[in-house]
Amino acid sequence: MQADQPERRRSIRFPLQMQVSFRPNGHSAKWFSGKTLNISSSGILVQPAAELPRGQKIQMMVDWPEMLDGKIPLRLMVQGRVVRSTSEEAAIHFERFEFRTAKEPLRPAVGAA
């Protein structure tokens, strides 16, 4: 973005890189892997291992960098929609999200970036 253009986003973006797993429509049994590029209170920018079409509904799991009580892993569970997509990245708008405890961290799938 150029310096003379105002910021149009409503939410501040935080440049966090975390492991993410996702599946289109939330109905597919196959999970794909990728990583986050940034995140805000309303959406997430990811580098997926597969191109996602605009308008596609997505279910995601994101390993959270902080632990509950300093010892319990957390996972951000997201339901959202792809609002922008290229071969390099996809922007997902949150429709619903919640934090859950996780037994173990996500592992990158074969072919993940």
Sequence and secondary structure as in RCSB ss.txt:
>XXXX:A:sequence
MQADQPERRRSIRFPLQMQVSFRPNGHSAKWFSGKTLNISSSGILVQPAAELPRGQKIQMMVDWPEMLDGKIPLR
LMVQGRVVRSTSEEAAIHFERFEFRTAKEPLRPAVGAA
>XXXX:A:secstr
  TTS    SS  B    EEEEEETTT S  EEEEEEEE SSEEEEEESS   TT EEEEEEEEEEEETTTEEEE
EEEEEEEEEE SS EEEEEEEEEEEE SS     TT  
